[in-house]
């Protein structure tokens, strides 16, 4: 499981010119899955996202989590996070889990985030052509991979 996490001042996702999810200050998550992902990956990632201390405290140090800072999360499915590009110039999406596997994983991940943050998590529409708008804060951008943990 991979998540490209961006700290944002605000973000929204649109499908067919209609906003399907929007947040103020918080985190925009682009979320991708591979076939090998399990509930353990979801638990680890949800915990990591909610507890990363990347928001400023009262002294201006990055020392607060999204929860402590009162931030929101917008989650967007993103199969291209598993694109392979070593050979040639056209990416291969072979490692990305297909919809029958990835959609239930995405839904379960969003549910885990909502449980940890005690409020609903806005999203895009799974599998749709989406436009994501954001104002990056910092910028702070991290690539998290549940398979590359020490």
C-alpha positions in Angstrom: 0.0 0.0 0.0 1.3 3.4 -0.9 0.1 6.8 0.1 1.4 10.1 -1.2 0.6 12.5 1.6 0.5 16.2 1.2 0.0 18.8 4.0 -2.5 21.3 2.5 -4.1 24.6 3.4 -7.2 23.3 1.5 -8.0 20.7 -1.1 -10.9 19.4 -3.1 -11.7 16.8 -5.7 -14.1 17.1 -8.6 -15.8 14.7 -10.9 -17.7 16.0 -13.9 -17.2 19.6 -12.5 -19.0 18.6 -9.2 -17.1 18.7 -6.0 -17.2 15.2 -4.3 -14.9 16.0 -1.4 -13.3 19.1 0.1 -11.3 20.0 3.2 -9.6 23.0 4.9 -6.2 22.6 6.5 -5.1 19.0 6.8 -3.9 16.2 4.6 -4.5 15.2 1.0 -3.9 11.5 0.6 -3.4 9.8 -2.8 -3.9 6.1 -2.1 -2.8 3.1 -4.1 -2.9 -0.7 -3.5 -1.3 -3.8 -4.8 -2.6 -7.4 -4.7 -0.4 -8.3 -1.7 -2.0 -5.7 0.6 -3.7 -7.0 3.8 -5.7 -5.6 6.7 -2.3 -5.2 8.5 -1.2 -2.7 5.8 -4.4 -0.7 6.2 -4.0 -0.6 10.0 -0.3 0.4 9.8 -1.0 3.1 7.2 -4.1 4.6 9.0 -2.1 4.8 12.2 0.9 6.3 10.5 -1.2 8.9 8.6 -3.1 10.0 11.8 0.0 10.1 14.0 2.7 11.7 11.8 3.8 14.9 13.6 4.0 17.2 10.6 1.9 20.1 11.8 3.3 23.1 13.7 2.9 23.4 17.5 2.6 26.6 19.4 6.4 27.2 19.0 6.3 26.6 15.2 7.9 23.2 15.3 6.5 20.3 13.4 5.3 18.4 16.4 1.6 17.8 16.0 -0.4 15.2 14.2 -3.4 15.9 12.0 -5.6 14.9 14.9 -3.8 17.2 17.4 -3.9 20.1 14.9 -7.6 19.7 14.3 -6.9 19.0 10.6 -9.0 17.1 8.1 -8.2 14.4 5.6 -9.2 14.1 1.9 -8.5 10.6 0.4 -8.3 10.0 -3.3 -7.7 6.6 -4.9 -4.6 6.6 -7.2 -3.6 3.3 -8.9 -0.8 5.1 -10.7 1.3 5.1 -7.5 2.2 1.5 -8.5 3.3 2.5 -12.0 6.5 0.8 -13.2 8.7 2.8 -15.6 12.1 1.0 -15.6 11.6 -0.3 -19.2 10.7 2.0 -22.0 8.7 5.2 -21.7 5.2 3.9 -21.2 4.4 3.1 -17.5 3.1 -0.3 -16.7 0.3 -0.7 -14.1 0.8 -4.4 -13.5 1.5 -4.1 -9.8 -1.6 -2.0 -9.1 -4.4 -4.0 -7.6 -7.5 -4.2 -9.9 -10.8 -2.6 -8.8 -12.4 -5.7 -7.3 -9.4 -5.8 -4.8 -8.5 -2.2 -4.5 -12.0 -0.7 -4.0 -12.8 -2.7 -0.9 -9.3 -1.9 0.5 -9.8 1.8 -0.2 -13.2 1.8 1.5 -11.9 0.0 4.5 -8.9 2.4 4.7 -11.2 5.4 4.7 -13.4 3.8 7.4 -10.3 3.2 9.6 -9.2 6.9 9.1 -12.7 8.0 10.1 -12.7 5.8 13.2 -9.3 7.2 14.3 -10.3 10.8 13.6 -13.9 10.6 14.9 -15.3 12.2 11.7 -16.1 11.2 8.1 -13.4 11.4 5.5 -14.3 13.0 2.2 -13.2 11.2 -0.9 -13.3 11.3 -4.7 -15.3 8.7 -6.6 -13.4 5.4 -7.0 -12.4 4.8 -10.6 -13.7 8.1 -11.9 -11.7 10.7 -13.9 -11.0 13.2 -11.1 -9.5 16.7 -10.9 -7.7 17.3 -7.6 -7.2 20.9 -6.5 -4.9 21.8 -3.6 -2.9 24.5 -2.0 0.1 22.8 -0.6 1.3 23.8 2.8 5.1 24.0 3.3 5.3 22.2 1.0 5.3 19.0 3.1 5.0 15.9 0.9 5.8 12.3 2.0 5.6 9.0 0.2 4.5 6.2 2.6 4.8 2.6 1.6 3.6 -0.1 4.0 6.1 -2.6 2.6 9.1 -0.3 3.3 9.0 0.0 7.0 12.0 -0.6 9.2 
